[in-house]
Amino acid sequence: MFTGLIGPMGQVSSREGVSEVKFTIASSWAPDTYVIGESIACDGACMTVVDWADGELGSEFSFIASAETLECTTLSNWKAGRSINLERALRFGDSLGGHLVSGHIDGLAQLTDRTEENGSLRLSFQVTDQHKGFIASKGSVALNGVSLTVNEVDGAQFGVNIVPHTLSKTNLGGLEVGAFVNFEADTLARYVARHIELGVI
């Protein structure tokens, strides 16, 4: 589990493969802190560290993205040099400053509008009809792994506000209209939607 509070930004160093892709990510984390098999959220997608090393861009770790992950996330379009949001898994006793984030991406959200407001950035996104029922005003979503509060909802569209600190610490500020991000609904919303589907509530 994660909190949606981003640590250091990372950068894609390389990608290898086609149907399954091995990504190598450079970060500012000390190399001797990586644990093979640990989970790291990479733009919100929970990935498993398979190896690590010292690289030209700093310490590096690698993970394997399956065909399913490539199909459901933005990882299929990642290239060397891309900046990504990183977060290590939550430990018992850690502060929960965002909301509980699983790192299991529901799908993609597309940026439809961006407006600067008093130093902050207001972003509007659209999801598929399949996922619109997971979003509620003042509820939580994770976009590229960042825990955010939903300001308003209109059908399959919703808006969030990105404060200056978040702009400086994540890759959301560099998004252009039309761009896609990894979208994860609040875990509670998933179960409520499933219960409604089954007629439990």
Secondary structure, 3 states (H helix, E strand, C coil): CECCCCCCEEEEEEEECCCCEEEEEEECCCHHHCCCCCEEEECCEEEECCEEEEECCEEEEEEEECHHHHHHCHHHHCCCCCEEEEEECCCCCCCCCCCCECCCCCEEEEEEEEEEECCEEEEEEECCCCCHHHCCCCCEEEECCEEEEEEEEECCEEEEEECHHHHHHCCHHHCCCCCEEEEEECHHHHHHHHHHHHCCC
